[in-house]
Amino acid sequence: MDIKVDPAVNEPAVNEAAVNEAAVNVADVGPLVSSAVKRPPSLPALTGLRFFAALAVLLFHFGAGFAEEGGVPSAVARLLHNGYLGVSLFFVLSGFILTYTHQWEILDRRFLADFYMARFARIYPVYLLALLVGLPVLIHPLSRSGVAAVLTMTQSWTPPQSTSGYLWVMQAWTLSVEFAFYLIFPGVLLVAKKLNAVGTALIAAATAAVIVIYGLSSITPGTFSTPHLSPSTVLPIPLLRSAEFVYGVMLCRLTALNPFGSKVMGGHLLEILMIAIVIAVLCLASSVQSKALFTVAIGILIVQLAGGYGLVTAALSSKPLLLLGGASYALYLLQGPMRAICDQYVPPPFDRFLSPIVTIAGAIAVFLYWEQPCRRLLLSTYRRIAGR
């Protein structure tokens, strides 16, 4: 996602078991939960929501500049330009789902080993595939230190002014940030579990305020101007973006401490109203602070969908969206290399139309035939070695 530039599923052919599994796997439900802990039910609507997060980023890259050239209404152009905020949705959703999955577990050494193995199996196979696909279309040669940073997923652990996060595969900068979130999650969860409902609500409100005041949802590699922060700030990007992750953690804990809250907030009209608010922000927001209102609103929508029973929840839980949501990680990560490959081998202007189709179809194939098989293989191997 380069903010500086500001630029059909055939259901009968879909393996039903794979679609059903997507509602669990892609929601980051840990496959190594202790047998003494009851696994929480899946949240299929949040899996479907992931597809729209990836699609928003895809349209930001593929459609924003093209739409302006076509003279679309300004609200539509701004909606596409604000598509990069799908990354913020991923960060909030990550904090929410990881907390939902693991909040009742004992945070001991076994939990840490299982948790980090599950995270590795979840993200690294597709990450490695994206790096391999991106090798033939590299724009700049890589240094040894750059290769090391990318392979260890630390390329974005830099101040915002640095563009090192864009090395190799541009979209992978967010995986580097997400990796940092995984490292701090056990500590954040430990603190969150000690808070009562009032303390949790206060922290959720405080993180939401910080996100808006500083416009944190728009900080990416190469960001030189952040409200209320000096241009020479040396705070690393994961630290600046961690407020979104913590916001998701606290929202999930609020639903656990007040189980009826998300039910009260749900329903047909309230879900549709929140969707309308989210779309309105995307169509109207121009400053980084107004754009950050999207992050706050999307957190509320996630709470609604987690306990939802409305039309939006039902639509997002449909089989086609479960499959697309399952493929959302591959869709997000492979879009850059796939676009570059299409640019090389498909003449313009056909590349602009073919590239998104190829990317979505390829992401579904990667999800079904690479991501899930690799994940199962890694976890089954880990279980055998650990004697589980």
N, C-alpha and C positions, 0 to 999 in steps of 0.2 A: 504494500500500500504506500504509494508515494504522494503524500499530500502536497508536496511542493509543486508538482506538475498540475495538481487540481484538475486534473483532467475529467420427450413424452415417454413418460414411462409406460411400457407395454405391460399392464398389470397381470394378464394371464401368464406371462412368461417369467414372472418374478417368483423366486423361491420363497414360499410363505414363511418358512422357518427363519430364513435370513432376515426377512422384514421384521418379524417379531423380535428377533434378537437385537435388531438395530435399536429398538426402543429401550433396551437395557444397556448394550455396549456403548452406544454413542452418548447416552446420558451419563457416562462415566461411572456407572454403578460398579463397584469393585468386585471382581470375580473371586477374590481371595478372602471374603468376609468370613470371620471366625464362625464355626458352626454353632457357637453359643449365642450368637447375635442373629436375630431374625433379619433377613434381608428386606429392606423397605420395598414397597411396590414401585414399579417403574412409573415414570412420568412421560408418557408418549407425546403429549402436546409439546413438551420442551424439546424433544427430539425433532419434531416437525419445525419448531421455531428456528432451530439451528440452520436449516436450509435457507431461510430468508436472510439470516445474518450473512451467510456465505454468498448468497445471490446479490445482496446489496453491495458487497465489496466487488463482486464480479462486474456488476453494472457500472460501478464507479470507474473501473479500469476500462471496460469495453464500450460503455455507452455515454459517459458524461460529455466528452469532447465531441463525439459524433452527433449527439442530440443538439448541442449548441449550433453546430454547423447546419443542422436541418431546420433551425429556427423554431424549436419547440417552445411552448410557454415557459416563462421564467421559473414558475413554481416546479415544473417537471424537471427542468435543468438543475435547479437547486436540489431537488430530491435525489437526483443521480449523483451530483457532486458530494452530497452528504452521505453517500453510501458507505464511505470508509468507516462510519460509526458502527457498522456491523461488528467491527473488532471490539468495540466497547461492550456490545451485547454478549459476545463470547466471554469476555473477562468477567462480567457480572454473573453470567450463567454458570461459569466454571466454579466460582466461589459458592454459589447456591447449591449446585448439584453435588460437589464434593462434600459439603457439609451435610446435605440430605442423606448421602450414602453412609458417611462414617461417624456421624455425631453420637451414635450410641455404642461405639466400639471403645475398648480399653486401649489407650494410647501408649502401648508398651513397645518393646523392641520388635516383637513379632509383627505388630501393626505397621511399624516403620518399614520393615523389610517387605512385607506384602504390598504396602501402599506404593512404594517406589518401584517395585517390580511391575505392578499393574500399570503405573503411569508410563514406564518405559515401553512396555508392550503395547500400550495404547497409542503412543505418538511416534516412536522412533522408526518403525518399519516404513510408514508412509513418508516420513521426513527424509529417510535415506533414499527412498525411491525418487522423491522430488529432486534431491541433489543430483542423482544420477541422470535423470531426464534433463536437468538444467545444464549439465556439463557441456554438451555440444553447442549450446547457444549462449555461453558466457560472453558478456560484453568486454569485461576487463580481466586480465590474468589475476590469479589468486596468489597471494604471498603465503609462506608457510604459517605465519601467525594467523592470517585470515582463515586458512583451512582449519587450523586447530580450533579457532574460536567458533567456526560454524559447526564442526563435528561435535564439539562439546556444548553446543547450544548456548554460548555466552556472547554472541556477537552484538547483542543489544544491551549488554551490561555497561553502558557508556552514558555520558551526558547527552542530552537531546541534540546538541549541535553536531555530534558525530553522525556520519552516515554509514558506519561500519555494519549496522544492522541489516543493510540492504545487500551485503555480500552474497554472492552465489545465487540464491533464490530470494527475491525481494520480500515476498510475503512471510518468509521464515522468521523475520524479526519478531513477529508476535509469538512464535513458539519459544524463542529465547526468553521473552518476558514471562510466558506461561510456565516455563521451566523454573524460573525464580519463584513464581507463586507456589509451585509444588513444594519447593524447599521450605518455604515459610508456613505452609498450610498446617502441619501438626501443631506448631506453636500458636498460630492464630486460633485454631479450633480449641486448643486447651484453654486459652483465655476466654473465648466465647462461651464455653460450657460453664464457666464460673459466674457468668453474668445473669442477673434476673431480667425480667421483661423490660423494666424501666431503663436499666443500663444498656441493654441491647438496643432498644429504640433510640436512645440518645446517641449511641455510636453510629447507628445507621443514618440518623439525621445529620450527624456531624460529617460523616464521609460524603453524603450527598451534597452538603454545602461546600465542602472542599473541592469536590469534582466540578461544581458549577463555578465557584469563585475563581479557580485557577484554570478553568477550561481544560482539565486533564484529559478529557476524551480525545483531544486533538493532538496530543503529544506523540510524535513519532521520530524516528531517526531523521536528522536534518532540520528539526524545529529550532528556530533561532529566537523566537519571541513567545513568551508565556506570560499571561497577566500576573502582575505582582511578583514576578521572579526576575532576578537580574539575568541579562543575556549571558553572563559568564558563569551561571550556576553549574555546579559539578555534580548535582544529584543524578544518580543513574536513572535511566528510563523505567526499569522495573519498580523502583521505589516510588516514582511519580505516578505510575499507573496502578499501583497496588491498592489505592483507595477504591477503585471499581471492584476489585476482587473482594476486599473486606466488606464492601457494601453488600455484595451477594451473600457472603457468609452470614452477616447480621440479619439480612432479610429472611434467610432460611431458619435461623435460630428463632426469630420472631414467630414464624409459622409453627415451630415446634412448641414454643412456650404458650402460644395461643392458637390451638389447632383450628378453631372456628373462624379465625380472622380471614383466611383466604377464601373460606366458603362464603362469608358475608360479602367479600369484595368481588366474588364471582357472579356468574349468571350472564344471560344473553346480552342485556343492555349495557352492563358495566364493562364487560369484555370488549364489546364493539366500541364503546365510548373511549376506552383506553387505546385501542387500535387507532381510532380517529385522532387522538391527541398525539400519538407517536408519529403518524404520517404528517400531521400539521406541522410539528416541529421540524421534520425533515424537509418539508416544502418551504418553510418560512425562515428558518434559522440561518443567520449569516455570520455572526461573531462566534468565536470559539466558546464563549460562555453560554450563549443561547443554544448552541449545539449540544452542550453538555446536559441540557435539560432532557435530551433524548435518553441519556443514561439513567437519570432518575426515573423517568416515566417507564422505561423498559424494565427496570427492577420491579416496579409495581405490577406490570403486566405479567412478569414471571411468577410472582406470588399468586396472581389470579389464576394463571394456567395450572399451577401446581395443585391447587385444590378445586380446579374449575369443573364446571358442568354445563358451560354455555356452548353456543354455536362455534365460537372461535376454537375452543378446546377440542370440540368434536372434529372440526375441519383439520386442525393440525395433527390430530391423532389418526388420520386416515392412512391406509396402507401406502399409497403413492408418496405421501409426505414423510412417512416413516423411512421409506427407502431413500428418498432424497436427503432427509435429515441425516441418515446413516452415512451417506456419501459426502456430507457437507465438509468434513475435514479434508478429504482428498480434493474436493472441489475448490476449497479455499487455497490449499497449498500448491496445487498443480496449475493454477490458472496462469501464472507468470510464464513458466516454461512452455506451456501449451500455446500461449499467445505468441511467444517468440518463434516457436516452430512453424506455426501457421503463417507468420509474417515472412518466413524464409521460403516456404514452399507453395503458398497460395497467393496468386496475384491479387492486388487490390482492384476494386473494393470488396471482392468476395471474401477476403480474409476476415473482414470485420463481422460478417454474418456467419461464417463457418466456424470461426474460433470458439465462440461460446457454446455452440452445439457440440463440437468435438470435446470441449472441456467437461461439460456436464456428463456426456455419455462415457467418457474416459474415467471420470470420478466414480461413477456407479460401478464400472468394471473393476476399478482398483479396490473399492470398498468390498465387493463380493468375493473377489478372487485373489486379493493380496492382503488387504488390511486385516480382515477377519481371520483368514487362515494363519497368517503370521502371528497374530495375537494369541490364538489358541495354542499354536505350537510353542511359543515362548512361555506361556503360563503353565502348560502341561509339563514342559521340561523343568520349570522352576519347582513345581509341586513334587516331581519325582526326586529332584536333588535335595529339596528341603524335607523330604519324607512326610509330606502332608497327605 
